[in-house]
Amino acid sequence: ESESIRIHSIEIKTQVTSIAVKMEIFKKLVIALQLICLVIGGPTGQYFVTEPVDVTAVAGEQLRLECQVNNMKGACQWTKDGFGLGTDPDLPGFARFAMSECHLDIFPVLPEDEGLYQCQVGAVLGTPAIMSDTATVSVMAPPGLPYISQAKKLDILEVMEGDEVVLDCESHGAKPAAEIQWKDEAGRVIMSNILETVTKIKKTKTFKTVSTLRMKPTQKMSLTCSASNDAFKEPRNSRKLEIQLKYKPKLSLNLTSENVKEGQTLVVKCSAKAYPIEVNHKWFINDDEMTEESDTLTIENVSKELDKAVIKCEVENSVGKSETSRILNIEFVPKILTHPTSEIAKYGDEVTFTCLAEGNPEPSYIWMKGESQKLVGVSPNLKLKATDDTEGEYTCKVFVEGQKVLISDTATLHIMRKPKVVTEPERFAKIGDDVILQCHVDSLSKDTKITWTKDNNPVSSEMMKHRIIHNEDLYNKFTSDLIIYNIEENDFTNYGCFAANEVGTDYKVFPLMVEEESDYLTLAITTNTIVGAIILVFIIVYHKRKKRKPEKSELPTFKKEVIPPIYKGKDPSVFNELLLDKGMHEEYLDMSKEYFDNKINTEKVKDLRIV
């Protein structure tokens, strides 16, 4: 069935084509006969002298289609696209059309006037109608003045920073269609993010061109668009559109000086660019809000506490809020905050001395050792390994450009060694006496322990017979006293002092022996005899020298040493007053230093001498 329809359609088209061909042949035969008549017998009827020809006009201009007829008998008429315009010269209904004789005038010609035009002269009795050749009228139209749709009311468009802007440029009435270009304020052509749409207007046979530009402005700018086509190369330009960005403040912070010295005045200015330009200022130092509300903050008599402080400026407009900050750099005189302290370490341990100073510019450090001031370090922390070579005194020196050198306290590295025990080589006493045995221990350890022995057996302080008193002075020197009350025969033996710390031990043993009685009368007589003999010798020598020299000479003065009386009492209350009433205790490290002050004890006990 579809095949039969297709064949039928082809047959119809063939018939139409055949009729058109026959009509064209007939027309040409008529013209040929007319020409033959003219050639053979000359013009006998109406005929065309001038016929219209194809023409291209510019919209807005005047167009004349010429048609000149000789021997015109009938009425003249024009057709457009086969439609008769009438025989009235004024051509009512066609305001821009008029006939002058048989010529057709069009003013102003418009693109809608395009078409096929033919001049015809009607037939009269005995004279046939005649028709001219068909003339094609084409009309070119320049682009209409382009305009940016968003600038119809105002030539300024406010846009939020970061937002996308869509702009449309339109041009109407062009034929052929117009092409549109966008340009910025510098005349640079914008090529990207553009979409162009062309629409043909059927009524006017012209074209409408719309160019759409999408962009995100980053600054204030102005734009124009222009339209042109192939027939009219000279572009027509739109009005300028200003694009004003609305943005929150953009800030810059400026200080009077990058480096401000303590005590000077600091001026900080916060410059803001913003649109809208109405802004409010706030100032902060380390997040504490200041009372200043202008764009300038003044700080008089700047203190060193503001060094490394964060100064912040906050500015706000109707669009939003911005802030900027700087870290202050305040120069001030250096000061040592942390002095190195002495350390006690075991052999081979790692020791760190620390020296910390404040100052701006940043302080530099060096470490010196001993009297020779040997350079041993250049940083705030000095790390050492405890050895014989590193043991000694250290000082830290602090340098700041333009300032006096600071010297820290001296710190000493002590190496902990085993304790050293010092005792009397021997001690004498009498039966019935109370005696104090002393032991001195040099040790750097706080955990030093001292033990008394009797015949290599530990002595217990819980016995009424013995009392042990320990004491430690400020220089890590330990003293331990063993008090033995009412000496008996079996107390005369060997006593030992044993000391121990984390590193090692030491042990010293010495004897307690019986003190023999002395004949003080014989001793006194012997002493006086010796003294008298010495005086006699001096007198003899003096007289011999006097005979030799007449000069005066004074005898030397001799001071007689008086031996204090021996204390032989058995009452132990003297020791109780000496040892207990002055605040001494048996507990380790609790003994008063007063006990070991010989001057105080001498004044207290007067002529006491323990034997």
Buried (B, 14 or more C-beta within 10 A) or exposed (E): EEEEEEEEEEEEEEEEEEEEEEEEEEEEEEEEEBEEBEEEEEEEBBBBEBBBEEBEBBBEEEBBBBBBBEEBBBBBBBBBEEEEBBBEEEBEEBEBBBBEEBBBBBBBBBBBBBBBBBBBBBBBEEBBBBBBEBBEBEBBBBBBBBBBEBBEEEEEBEBBBEEEBEBBBBBBBBBBBBBBBBBEEEEEEBEEEBEBEBEEBEEBBBBBBBBBBEBEBEEEBBBBBBBBBEBBEEBBEBEBBBBBBBBBBBBEBEBEEEEBBBEBEBBBBBBBEBBEEEBEBBBBBEEEEEEBEEBBBEBEEBEBEBBEBEBBBBBBBEBBEBBBEBEBBBBBBBEBEEBBEEBBBBEEBEBEBBBBBBBBBEBBBBBBBEEEEEEBBEEBEBEBEBEEEBBBEBBBBBBBEEBEEBEBEBBBBBBBBBBEBBBBEEBBBBEEBBBBBBBBBBBBBEEBBBBBBBEEEEBEBEEEBBBBBBBBEEEBBBBBBBBBBBBEEEBBEEBBBBBBBEBEEBBBBBEBEEEEEEEEEEEEEEEEEEEEEEEEEEEEEEEEEEEEEEEEEEEEEEEEEEEEEEBEEEEBEBBEEBBEEBEBBEEBEEBBEEBBEEEEBEEBBEEBEBE
